[in-house]
Amino acid sequence: MDTAIENKTKTGRANLEVFSSTLQELAAQDRNIVVVTSDSRGSGKLVPFGQKFPEQIVEIGIAEQNLVGVAAGLASAGKKAFAVSPACFLTARALEQIKNDVAYSDNPVRLIGISAGVSYGALGSTHHSLHDYAVLRAINNITIVAPADNYETTEAIKLAAVLNKPIYLRFGKKNMPDLDSTSQKAFQFGKGRIIREGTDVAFIATGETVYPAFQAAKRLAENYNIQATVISMHTIKPLDYELLESTANTCNAIITVEEHSVHGGLGEACASFLLQHRNSSSGGAWGGLFHIVGIPDEYTVTGSQNEIFNHYGISESGLAATAVQMINKKTPSK
Amino acid sequence: MTAKEMARKSIGYRKKILTYIYGAKAGHTGGSLSCVDILNVLYNRVLNVNPENFSSPDRDRYIQSKGHTVEALYVVLADKGFFPEEDLKTLCKYKSDYIGHPTRKVNGIEQNTGALGHGLPIAVGTAIAAKMDNKNYRVFSLLGDGELPEGSNWEAALTAAHYNLDNLCAIIDHNKLQITGSTKDVCDTDPIDTKFESFGWSVQHVDGHDLDALIKIFDHLPFANGKPSLIIAHTVKGKGVSYMENQVKWHHGVPDEGQYEEALTELDNTLTTLNDE
């Protein structure tokens, strides 16, 4: 990420920390809230939770399959189980438990993928979760959420606590400033949040990539007189088709942005809708410009999360450049 | 229920298992016959669970990790009145709720299982919840010996002992055969008892077809305060039908008409002998 943005992001808190403090507030009121960890309370910022609510934390040790199975058992017995583990291990090592014990059995476990995406940076691909949207999208009966900022994180945790259905939420470690929405509508799963409105291009981003998309939109306006919409599509599944539809009707170019493989994530979910399911009254399959920004099909370059973002164009300058390049092409009809 | 009535139940269950598998042309015959005496004792003598209290948070839980022998469970649940036995005629048929592994679509089923190594971790979580809530219900999970190489079982075994889950009882249907051959040849997990004991469990062996012995052993739960209990039930795959017993091909073999008739005749003869005793 650009240095200027990096400085600004220091004004917010890490979504992970917000998750922990929000959960502590909820747990103080509801003894059925139980955290299940796999030696991950430190990296999950849950040490204070464990100190305040020792009867509401179950330590499993480093055994993610068991973590999810136990959480499913707790949930089936009425506990609001938050299974907290690094996203990379939680959604790969324990995928069969997520599929069968949580989603298929409809046990309302709140799966919390911490240090998601490339948050672990130079620790390498074993610790990156660039597959989680893809694998979980293909599983029935689970909501997938990546909050962009502290506000979305707080609201998402509050809603997850009362949802009583399987859900996966992922958080990063970086400080994230709050983004203003153009709408006053309350946060809800499955409804994207419009951060900025424009008609030339739309950034549909999720998680920690929303902020650089927003910065890119401001740069495009200032330097190129290009007006960009920015959407925080915090819920990858179920996807906000209504907002996608209206965005496609307004903007002739869409750029999706995600801290995930370009395969199977937010971008392909959007593309699938626009090609197959767009309302025929809006002209059927969309003919606009479309580009997916994410991590290409490779093991990432070594670096910090910021360096990896910059390397793959998930940055203010990278995303602005992608937009300029796209809309300088011959524009097809809507 | 008298010992004789329990024994009659087991024979009746075996006949029904064969009937519905024969009707479906699918099912796990050998394992259903090896575990059905355990289910008989559990549902008729041990578990505090019935159609009336099934939604109560205080009921005992039974989670069948070896989901593939669901036919035995369906037959017992039907007998307990969870659903009309007539429903089992749809077993594995198009659009039936009665699929070839436990599913919550069927009344009386606690968890959707089928992939192996999943039952025990869920049972552990349920038992932890009981401890947290100071509830007295107990949690039982039936495992196959062939699924013991699944690592998640051993992860859960550690957790069960770590949290002193003496409200948890695992039962291993130790019929010594799995789809490829003998468990000893496929992946030898013996000695099972000392392995679990070293993980912090209290372990006892039982003849898994001796109803009296099964009743007695369940009466002694927990085997040790503060420890999860494991019952290694020594069983015979295909038990009750001579030509199926200890034959690996009956893991998921389905009898043809002649075999079906022969099996039912044998079971009827067993019943007659029992009644004459």
Chai-1 contact restraints between the chains, C-beta under 6 A:
chainA,res_idxA,chainB,res_idxB,connection_type,confidence,min_distance_angstrom,max_distance_angstrom,comment,restraint_id
A,I60,B,T159,contact,1.0,0.0,6.0,A-B,restraint_1
A,A63,B,E155,contact,1.0,0.0,6.0,A-B,restraint_2
A,Q65,B,S152,contact,1.0,0.0,6.0,A-B,restraint_3
A,N66,B,P121,contact,1.0,0.0,6.0,A-B,restraint_4
A,N66,B,S152,contact,1.0,0.0,6.0,A-B,restraint_5
A,N66,B,E155,contact,1.0,0.0,6.0,A-B,restraint_6
A,N66,B,A156,contact,1.0,0.0,6.0,A-B,restraint_7
A,N66,B,T159,contact,1.0,0.0,6.0,A-B,restraint_8
A,G69,B,P121,contact,1.0,0.0,6.0,A-B,restraint_9
A,G69,B,I122,contact,1.0,0.0,6.0,A-B,restraint_10
A,V70,B,P121,contact,1.0,0.0,6.0,A-B,restraint_11
A,V70,B,V124,contact,1.0,0.0,6.0,A-B,restraint_12
A,V70,B,G125,contact,1.0,0.0,6.0,A-B,restraint_13
A,A72,B,I122,contact,1.0,0.0,6.0,A-B,restraint_14
A,G73,B,I122,contact,1.0,0.0,6.0,A-B,restraint_15
A,G73,B,G125,contact,1.0,0.0,6.0,A-B,restraint_16
A,G73,B,T126,contact,1.0,0.0,6.0,A-B,restraint_17
A,L74,B,G125,contact,1.0,0.0,6.0,A-B,restraint_18
A,L74,B,A129,contact,1.0,0.0,6.0,A-B,restraint_19
A,A77,B,T126,contact,1.0,0.0,6.0,A-B,restraint_20
A,A77,B,A129,contact,1.0,0.0,6.0,A-B,restraint_21
A,K79,B,A129,contact,1.0,0.0,6.0,A-B,restraint_22
A,E96,B,A115,contact,1.0,0.0,6.0,A-B,restraint_23
A,N100,B,A115,contact,1.0,0.0,6.0,A-B,restraint_24
A,N100,B,H118,contact,1.0,0.0,6.0,A-B,restraint_25
A,D101,B,H118,contact,1.0,0.0,6.0,A-B,restraint_26
A,D101,B,I122,contact,1.0,0.0,6.0,A-B,restraint_27
A,Y104,B,N112,contact,1.0,0.0,6.0,A-B,restraint_28
A,S105,B,Q111,contact,1.0,0.0,6.0,A-B,restraint_29
A,S105,B,N112,contact,1.0,0.0,6.0,A-B,restraint_30
